[in-house]
C-alpha cells in the first residue's frame, strides 16, 4: 500500500477519536440529576406508607437452582435474596484460582420492591410477611392484608438458562389511584480487571413507540439520568459483560426515572444504577402482572434469544452503520471458529488469516496502484522542479500526467477505504466480546482486558500505569509496516502533510489510545500487520513493474492518438477544478487589490 493506506489509517484514527470527542458522555452535575429524578417519580404522600409487622413468622429462605444460576428468595417480603451465576467468576477470584460463582444480585446492597396504593395507604410488599411453598423450581408466596385481602406472588426458574419468571397477584386488593410504583436499584461491584471500564455501567431501555432502543450515557465519572415520560417495553442494567433485565409480560411500564451514579471514592459499590418505575394499577387489577427477569452474561448468542423485542441490542456489537458487518460476518464466523479451536489466541490468528485472505484482491489492487505511482515518480519530480512552489499548478500537471497514461488517482485509495469498515468493526466488537473473557494466551491471562506485562509506580497521562506488551508489539509491527511502505513509496510533491512521517506518528498515538484496550484486540492488529507485510512481500514478487511501465507507455500513446482508457469522471472533475484555480490565481496576479 502507498500513502493512501496511511491516509486510511489516519482517517480511522480520526473517526474513532472524533467519536470519543463528539459523542462521548457529557458530564451532568450530580445534585441536579438526583433532584430531577426524585421530582419525577417519588410519590408526595410517602408518609402514609403502611408498615406491616413482619416479625410474626420466622424467615424462610428458598433456593431455586438450575445448571446456570442459583436464585434465593425470602418469605420476608417475598423478595429476591440473591442471584448467583454458577459458571462465571469475578476477575479477582479467577486471578487467584478460586471457583466461587459471580453474584448479580444481593439484597444486602440491591433492591427490587413494589409499592401498591390502597385505601389504607401505600403498601410496600417487601414489608409484608408471607407464607411460602416450594414445588420443584417454583416458590409460591401468600401474604394477608386487612379485610380479607391478600397478595400472592411466585418465582419460577426453568431447567436451564438465565430467566426468572415473577408473578404478582393483587386482584383481591382494593387499589386506589391509577398507578403503582416499582423501585429497582443495583450497586455495581467490580467483576473485571479495569474498574474504569466497569464504571461505564449504564441503563438500557426500549421505548414502546417505534421500538426505539436507547440508553443512559456510559460516563464513568459523572451522574447521568433520564426521565422517560412514555411507555417502555423493558429496562436493563448493563455492566461490562453482564446484564440484569426486567421485562413486563403483556403490558408496558407507563414511565420511569433512570439514574446512573458513579461512586468514585468507593471501591466496592463502584456505581449505582437506579430505576424508579410507574406502572398501571388497572393492569395489575386485571391480572397483567407477570414479569421476566434476566440475570446473565451479556452474550449476544444468549441475549438475542430472549423473547423481548430488540433485547439483543443490549450487546453493543458495533456502530449502527457497521452492524451488518459485525452481525452477519464477524459474530457467525467467531462462533464457527469457537467450535474448532479452544485456544483463543490461535482462533484470533485464524480469524485474521480468513479476513486478510478475503481482502487480498483489494490489497493487490492497492499495491498495483502504488507501483504505478512509483513508476511515475521521476516525471512527477520533474514537474515539481519545473514549476517550483506553485502547489496548485503542480497538482494540475500531475493530474494531467495521470490522464495521459490512464491512471485513476482513486484506484489506490478506494481499496484502502473499503477495508476501513472491517478495521472499525473489529475495534468496536472485541472490547464488548464476552467470549474472550478470562481466556488466556501466552503471558495474557485474560484476553478481554489489557495485559499488564509491567506495572509502573507512576501514571503516565493518556497512557496509564501499566505497560501492555501486546500493545507494544502492535505498535512495533505498525512502525515496521510504515517503514516498509516508506521505502517503496515515492515522495509526493505538494502534499500539505508529510505522509511518510505520519507512518511513524500514527502508531505511537494509537499506542497511547490502546494501552488499556483488550489484549485480544491488540493481538489481532499485531497479527494483521504481520500478515499484511507478508502479503505485500508476496505480491511484490508477482508484480512485474517493467510490464506495468510498458502498459503505461502504451496507454500514453493510445490516449495521445485519441484512444486508450477512458478518463474517470473524478479525474476530469479534479483537473477542471485545478485549472479553474490556476485561472483565478492568474487573474488575481494581473489585478492585485490596491491597499
N, C-alpha and C positions, 0 to 999 in steps of 0.2 A: 504493500500500500504506500501511497505518496502522501503529500501534505493534506490531501482530502481525508485520509484516515485520521490524522492528528486532529484535523478540524472536527471530525465526527466525535472524537473523544472529548474535545473541548466543549462541544455542544451538549454532550451527555452531562458533563460536569455542570455546565450552566443550567441545564434543566433541573438537575437534582438539587443543586444549591439554591436555584431560584424557587423551587417548590418549597424548600425549607424556609426561605425568607418570606415569601409572599403568602404561603398557605399554612405555615406553622401556627400552632395555637397561640393566640394573643392572651396576655395576662389580664386577669379580671380581679379587681380588688375583692379580697376575701369577705370583708364585712358587708359590702354591698350585696354580694351574691347570697349570703345567708339571709339577709333581710328580705330580699325579693322572694326567696324560696318559702320562708315562713309565712309571708303575707299571702302567698298564692295558695297555700294548702292547709295550714293548721286551722282547725275549727275554732271559732271565737269562744264557744262555750265548753271548752275542755274542763273547766272547773266542775262541771256537772257529771264528770265521768263516774260511772258506777263502779265501786270496788267490791269485789266478792272475796269473802274469806276462803282462801284455798288451802287452809291448814287442816281441813276436816279429814281428808284422806291422805294416806301415805303415797308419796310419789312413786309411780311405776315407770320404768324405762323399757321400751320395747325396741327390739332390733330387727331390722329388715336387711337381708343380705342376698346379693347375687354374685356372680363371678367378677363383676366390675366395681361395685360400690357397696358400702355399708351405711345404712341410714338408721339413726336412732331418734326416737320420738318419745315425748313425755306425756303422762296423764295430767300434769300441771299445765293447763292451758292448751292441751292437745297440740303441742308445738314441736317444731324440729329442735333436736338437741345437737346433732352433728351429722355431717355427711363426709365420708372418707372414701377417697379413690384408692382401691386396693393395689393397682398395678402401676402407680406413679409415685415418685419420690421427690421431695424438695432437693434443690441442689446441695444444700448443707448436708443432708443425710446421704445423698449419693456420693458426695465428695469423701465421706469418711466410711463408706461401705455399709451404712445402715439400711435396712429394708422396710422401715416404717412407711406406711401409706401417707398420702397427702390429703389434708383436710381442706375442703372448700367451704364448709360452713361449720361454725361453732357458736352455740348460743351464749358462750361466755363473752363474746365480743360482737356477734352478729345478731340481727333481729329480723323476724318476719311476724307481723302481728296484724290482726283485723279488728276494726272498731265499728260497732253497729249502733245506729241511732234508734233508741227505744223510748217509750213514753216515760220510763223511769230515769232516763238519762243515757249517756253513751256507755255502751258495754264493750270493754276490751276483752276479747276472747281469751287472750293469754293469761288473764287474771282468774279465769274460771277453773273449777275443779271438775275433772272428767273421770268417767269410768271407761277403761279401755279393754278391748277384747281382741286378741290376735288369732288369725287363722291363716297359717302359711305366711305369705309375704304381704298380708293385708292386716292393718290395725284399724279398728273402728272405735270411735270415742263418742260418748254421750254426756252432755252437761246440762244440768237443770237450772232454769231461771224461775222467777216468781210467777204465780198464777198458772202453773202447769205448763209454762212454755219451756222449750228445750232446744238445744243446739247440738247437732251431731256433725262429726267430720270423720274423714278416713284418709289413710295413706296406703297406696298400693305400689309395690315395686315389682316390675316384670322380672322374668327369669334371667335376663341379660340386658345390658345397656345402662344408660345414664339418665333415664327419665323416671320421674316420680310423679304419680297421679295423686292429686289432692282434691278432695271434695268437701265442700262446706254446705250443710243443710240448715237453713234458718227459716224454713217456710212456716213454722208454728210460732215464730216470734212476731209480735206486733211492732213493725218498724215504722218509725216516723221520719219524715223528710224524704228527699229523693235520692240521697247518696249515702254510701258507706265508705270507710277510709281504710286503706292498706298502707302500712309502713314497712318498707323493706330496706334494710341497711346492712352493709358488709364492710368490715375492716380488712383491707387487703394486707396480707402478710407476704414477706419475701419468700418466694419459692425458687427464684432463679439467681444467677450469679451477679447480674448487673442490676443494682437497686434503682438506678436512674431510669432504666428501661421499664422496670416494673411500676414506677410511679406514673407511667403513661396510661395506666389502667383507666378505663372510661366506661360510659354507659351508652349502649346502643339501643335503638328503638325503631319500630316500624309504624309509621302513621297509616291510618286506615285509608285516607284519601290518596288515591293513585298508588297505594302500597309503597310509599316513599320511605326508603331507608335513610336513617341519619344517626348521628352520634355526637356526644359532647367532645370538645377538643381534648386531644391527648396531652395536654400541658402537664409536665412533670413537676412544676414548681408553683403554679397558681391555681386558685379556685376557678372552676368553670360551672356554669349552671344553665338550665333551660326550663322554661315554664311552658308545657305543652297544653294548649287550650283546645285541642281537638282529639278525637278518639285515636287510640293506639292499640295495635294488634298484639304486640308483645314488647317486653323490655328485658334487657340482659345486662349483666355486669361482666365486662370483658377485661380479663387480665392478659398478661403476655402470652401465655399458652393455654389458659384455662378459662372456662366460661360458666356462669350461672344464669339461667334464663327463667323468666316467669311468663307463661303463655296461657291466657284465658281461653277456655274452650266454649265456643258457641256464643260468645259475646265479646265486647271490647271494653277497654278502660276509657272512661269519659275524658279524663285529663290527668296530668301528672306534673310534679315539680321534681326535677332531677338535679343533683349536685354532686360534683366530684371534688374532694378536698385533699390535696397532698399534705402529709404530715412530715415536714422536712426535718424536724428535730426528733422524730420518733422512728426508731429502727425496728420496731415490732409491728405496730399498726401504721404502715407507711403511707396509706391513702384510705380515705373514707368515701365509699360510694353510697349514695342515699337516694331512694326513690319514694316519694310520698304521692300515693295514687288515689284517685277518686273513681269509684265505680257506681253503677246504678243499683239502688236498693230495690227497684222494681224487677231488675234481672234476678237479683238474689231471691226475692219473694217468689219469683216464677220458677225457681229451681235452676237458673242458669248460674251455677256457682262452682263449676269444675275447672281446675287449673292443672297445668302440667309444668313441673319443674324440670330444668335440665341442669345437671351437675356433672360436668365432664370436661374432657380436653377440647380445645378449640381446633379440632382436626376437621378439615373440610370433608373428608370421606365419611365422617360420622355426623357432623353438624348439618350437612346438606341433606341428610336423610330424615331429619326431624320434621314431623308433619306440622309445619307452620310456614306461612308464606315468607319467602326470601330469608329464611333463618340462616342459610348458608353464607349470607353476606357478613355474618359475624367474623368470618375468617377473611382478613384483608389480603386477598391474593395479589392484587395489583391495582394500579391506577385504572380508572374505568376504560380509557382508550386502549389499554394493553390487556384488558381482561380476556378477550378471546384467545390471545397467545398463551396466557397463563393457564386458563381454564381448560382449553381443549388440546393443548400441546404439552406443556410442562407438567401439569398435575397427572394426567394419564401416563405420560412417559416415566415420571418419577415412580408412580405406583407400579408400573410394569417392571422397572429395574429393581424395585424392592423385593419383588418375588424371585429375582435371580441372584441378588447379592445381599449378603448380611453385613458386609463391611461397607460403611457409608463413604469412606474415602475412595475405595475402588469404584463405588457406584457413581460418585461425582466425576471421576476420571472417564468412565464410560459415557456418562451424560454429555461431557464436553466433547468427546470424540463424535458422538452422534450429531450434536448441534453443529460442530465445525464442519463435519462432512456434508451436512445438508446445505451449509452456507458456502461450500467450496466454489461453486460456479461464480458467486459474487466476488469472492476473494481473487479468483483467477482474472475476472474482468477488470477488477481494480488494478491488479498488477500490470496487465497489458496496457491500461491507460497510463500508468506511471512510466512504463517503458517508452511509450510514445513521447511523453513529456521529456524524458531523459534524452531521447534521440534529438529532439528539437531544441534542447538546452543551448547548444552553441549559437544557433540562429537567434534565439531569444536574447542571449547575452550580447550579440552583435547589435540587435535593435536597441537595447539599453545603452550601449556605448555610443551609438549614433545619435540618439535623441537626447540623452542626458537625464536630467532630473524631472522632466515633464511626465509625471506618472500617468496622466490621462492618455497622452499620446503613446506611451509605452504599452499600456493596456490595449489601446485601439489597434496598434500594429501587431501586437501579439495575437489578438483575436483574428486579425486579418490573416496572419500566418496559419492559425488553426484552420481557418476556412479554406486556405489554399491547398492544404494537404488532407482535408476531410476529417479533422479530429474534432470530436464533440467535447467541449471542456467539462461537461457534466458527466461524461461517461465514467470518470473515476470517483465522482462524488456520490452518485446515486447508489452504487453498491454499498458504500460505507453507511449511508443514511438508512439503507434497507436493513442493515444488521443492528442498528441502534435500538429498535424495539425489543430485540432479544436481550441485549445487554441490560436494558432498563427493566425488563420483566424479571430477569434474574435478580437484579438489585433489590426489587421490591419483594419478591417471593421468598428468598432464603431467610431473611430476618423474621418471617412470620410462619415458617415451616416447622411445625412441631415434630415432624419425622426425624429431624436432626438432633432433637433434644436428648441429651445425655448419651449420645453416640460418640465413641472415641475414635481417634485416628492419630497415629504417631504420638506426638507429645501433647496433643489437644485432647483432654478427657471429655469435652462437650463441644461438639461442632456447632451447636446453636448459639454459642456465646463466644466472646473473644478468648484466645489462648494467651495466658499470662506467662510467657516464656521468661520474662524478667520483670519483677516488681520494683518500681523506683521509690526511693524515700521522699520524693517530692512530686509535685504535679506540674506538668508542662501545659500551658494554656492551649486549648483546642486539640490536645493530643491525649492527655491523661497521665496516670501514674503507673502505667504498665507498658511493656513492650510486647506486641503481638508478632510472633515470628512469621506466621503465615502472611500477615500484612506486609512485613518487611520483604519476604520472598516475592510477593506480588509486586511490590514496588521495584525491586531489583529486576524482575523479569520485564516489567514495563519500560524501565530505563534501558535495558538491553535491546528491547524491541525498537525503542526510539532511536538508539544509536545505530542499529542495523538499517533502519529506514533512512536516517540522515546520510548514510554512506552511499546509498543508491538513488537518493532523490536529489535532483539538481536544484540549485538556488533559483528562487522565483523572484525576479526583479519587480519592484513596485509594490510589494506586499507590505501593508501597514503593520503587520505583526510578524515577528521573526518566528516562523513556524518550527524551525529546527530547534530553537531554544525552548519553545513550548513543549517539545517532546520530552524535555528533561524537567520542566517546571511542573507540568500537569501531574505526573506520577507522585511527586513529592507532596503536592496539595492533597491528592487522594490518600496518601499515607496518613495524613492527619485526620481526614474525614473518616477513614475506615478502620482506624486502630481499635475502636471499640465495637466494630461490627462483628457478626458471627464468623468464626474461623472457617466454617464451611463455605461462606461466600468468598472470602479472601483466597481460599484454596482453589475454588472454581476459577477465579480470574487468573490465578497463577498458572494453573494447568492450561487455561485457554490461551494465555500469552505464549507459552511454550509451544503449543500445537500450532498457533498462528505463525510463529517464526519457522517451525518445521515446514509448514505448508509453503511459506514464501520461498524457502530454500529449494524445495522440491519443484515448485513452479518455475523458478529461475532456470533450472536445468532443462525444462521442456520448452521454454520460450526462446526462440531464436531472434535476437534483436536485429540481426542482419536482414532477416526476412521482413521484419516489421519496417525497417528503414527502406527496403526496396518497395514495399507496399505504399509507403508514404510518398516516395518519389513518383511512383506510378500514378497515385491519386493526384499529385500536383500537376502532372502533365495532362491528365484527363480533365481536371477542373479548368485548367487554363484553356483547353480546347472546347470548353462548354459542356463537358460531361462529368463523369465521376460521381462520387457520393453526394447526395443532396444535403445542403446545409440544414442544420436543425433550426427550428423557429427561435430557440433561445439564443443561438449564436447570432442569428440575424438581428434579433432584438437588441442584444447587448452591443453588437457592433454599431447599430444605428444610434443607440444612446451615447456611446463613446464619441461618435462622430459629431453628434449634436453638442456635446460638452466642449469638444475641440473648437467648433464654430463659435460658441458662446465666449470662450476664452479669447479667441482672435478678435471678436467684436469688442470685448472689454478692453483689450490691449490697444485697439485703434481709437477708442473713445473713452479714455480714462476720466473719472469724475474729478471735477475741479474742487480743490479744497476751499 
